[in-house]
Amino acid sequence: MDITSLVIFLAIGAVAGWLAGLLMRGGGFGLLGNIVVGIVGAVLGGFLFGLVGVSAGSGLVGSLITAVAGAAVLLFIVGLIKRS
């Protein structure tokens, strides 16, 4: 992975974490928190989309959709754990 790919990967993670925070009525988690939520969400989203046989498309937009969906699921699960 070259530096350009790493920067794009981190940018997608940050945007996905921020969008998921907005969707799940969170206020965001700062830049580093958004990146972490977005990256973990991208992994989770890819796993979940693979389980149900759904593809969000390829390229930047597909990656962003998958990451946002996974990050939203992650934030939902974290919210459930925090309530109990």
PyMOL commands that set and color helices and strands:
alter all, ss='L'
color gray80, all
select helices_A, chain A and resi 3-23+30-52+59-83
alter helices_A, ss='H'
color red, helices_A
deselect
rebuild
show_as cartoon
